[in-house]
């Protein structure tokens, strides 16, 4: 169950960092053309497919790490598909890109992602994300005792005060 809590915490952190809402003032100034440019980039980056592949991979990783959750896999999958799908977050994703890039820059990025190297990067993004997540998970797991010892010491010191 500890691994599931870790997964849930990671998912929440990713959501908070990835799906920040831009200011109402900025969003009010955006045009349909701005959103069209952002949506074109997201499609060129294959974000809908990448999101699905990444979420499916994260669920699979957790099922392997916590086999006792396997009977509930469909619940997790349905939940993520409902609330973390591209369609449910499309505008928020566009807002993120529009917060950072101008419409002209979005068009340049779109051209890159439509190029052969851009398409290759896109096709490997989910794998890179999952491999990076597994690397981080392994690093924490390999040094979990050190973290637990440091926390135990800090708790003991705090209780001693």
C-alpha positions in Angstrom: 0.0 0.0 0.0 3.0 2.3 0.6 3.8 2.1 -3.1 0.2 3.1 -4.0 0.4 6.1 -1.7 3.7 7.1 -3.4 2.0 6.7 -6.8 -1.0 8.8 -5.8 1.3 11.5 -4.3 3.3 11.5 -7.5 0.2 11.8 -9.6 -1.1 14.7 -7.6 2.2 16.5 -7.8 2.3 15.9 -11.6 -1.2 17.3 -11.9 -0.4 20.4 -9.8 2.8 21.1 -11.7 1.5 20.2 -15.2 -2.0 21.6 -15.1 -1.6 25.0 -13.5 -4.4 27.4 -14.4 -3.3 30.7 -16.0 -4.6 34.0 -14.8 -8.1 35.1 -15.9 -6.7 38.3 -17.3 -4.2 36.5 -19.6 -6.8 34.0 -20.7 -9.4 36.7 -21.5 -7.0 38.2 -24.1 -6.5 35.0 -26.0 -8.1 34.6 -29.4 -9.5 31.6 -31.2 -6.4 31.8 -33.4 -4.2 31.6 -30.3 -6.0 28.5 -29.2 -6.0 27.0 -32.7 -2.2 27.4 -32.8 -1.9 25.7 -29.4 -4.2 22.9 -30.4 -2.3 22.4 -33.6 1.0 22.1 -31.6 -0.5 19.7 -29.1 -1.8 17.5 -32.0 1.6 17.7 -33.8 3.2 16.6 -30.5 0.7 13.7 -30.3 -0.2 14.8 -26.8 -3.6 12.8 -26.8 -1.9 9.5 -27.6 1.1 10.3 -25.4 -1.1 11.1 -22.4 -3.0 7.8 -22.9 0.2 5.8 -23.3 1.8 7.4 -20.3 -1.2 7.0 -18.0 -1.6 3.3 -19.1 2.1 2.7 -18.5 1.9 4.3 -15.0 -1.1 2.2 -14.1 0.7 -0.9 -15.3 3.8 0.0 -13.4 1.8 0.3 -10.2 0.0 -3.0 -10.8 3.3 -4.7 -11.1 4.6 -2.9 -7.9 1.3 -3.6 -6.1 -0.3 -6.8 -7.4 -2.9 -6.7 -4.7 -4.4 -3.7 -6.6 -4.9 -5.7 -9.8 -8.6 -6.5 -9.2 -9.1 -2.7 -9.1 -7.1 -1.8 -12.2 -10.2 -1.0 -14.3 -11.3 1.5 -11.6 -8.0 3.3 -11.8 -8.0 3.2 -15.6 -11.5 4.6 -15.8 -10.8 7.3 -13.3 -7.7 8.5 -15.1 -9.4 8.3 -18.5 -12.2 10.4 -17.1 -10.2 13.2 -15.4 -6.8 13.1 -17.0 -7.7 12.5 -20.6 -6.6 14.9 -23.3 -10.2 15.9 -24.1 -10.9 16.8 -20.4 -7.7 18.8 -20.1 -7.3 20.2 -23.7 -8.0 23.8 -22.9 -5.9 23.8 -19.8 -3.0 22.3 -21.8 -3.4 25.0 -24.4 -3.4 27.7 -21.7 -0.1 26.3 -20.3 1.5 26.6 -23.8 0.0 30.0 -24.3 1.3 31.2 -21.0 4.8 30.3 -22.1 4.9 30.8 -25.9 3.7 33.3 -28.3 1.5 32.3 -31.2 4.5 32.7 -33.6 6.6 30.4 -31.3 3.8 27.9 -31.2 3.9 27.8 -35.0 7.7 27.3 -35.0 7.3 24.4 -32.5 4.6 22.9 -34.6 6.9 22.9 -37.6 9.6 21.2 -35.5 7.2 18.5 -34.3 6.1 17.8 -37.8 9.7 17.3 -38.9 11.2 13.8 -38.9 13.3 14.4 -35.7 10.2 16.0 -34.0 8.1 13.0 -34.9 10.8 10.7 -33.5 10.9 12.7 -30.3 7.1 12.5 -30.0 7.1 8.8 -30.6 9.6 8.3 -27.8 8.2 10.7 -25.2 5.9 8.3 -23.4 8.8 5.7 -23.2 11.2 8.5 -21.9 8.6 9.6 -19.3 8.0 6.0 -18.1 11.7 5.2 -18.0 12.4 8.4 -16.1 9.6 7.6 -13.6 10.9 4.0 -13.1 14.4 5.4 -12.6 13.1 7.8 -9.9 11.0 5.1 -8.3 14.1 2.8 -8.2 16.3 5.5 -6.7 13.7 6.1 -3.9 13.3 2.4 -3.3 17.0 1.8 -3.2 17.5 4.5 -0.6 14.2 4.2 1.2 15.9 3.0 4.4 18.1 6.1 4.5 15.0 8.4 4.1 13.2 6.4 6.8 16.1 6.7 9.2 16.5 10.4 8.6 12.7 10.9 9.2 12.8 8.7 12.3 15.7 10.7 13.7 14.0 14.0 13.0 10.8 12.9 14.6 12.6 11.6 17.6 14.5 14.9 18.0 11.3 16.9 17.6 9.5 14.8 20.2 12.5 15.3 22.5 12.1 19.1 22.5 
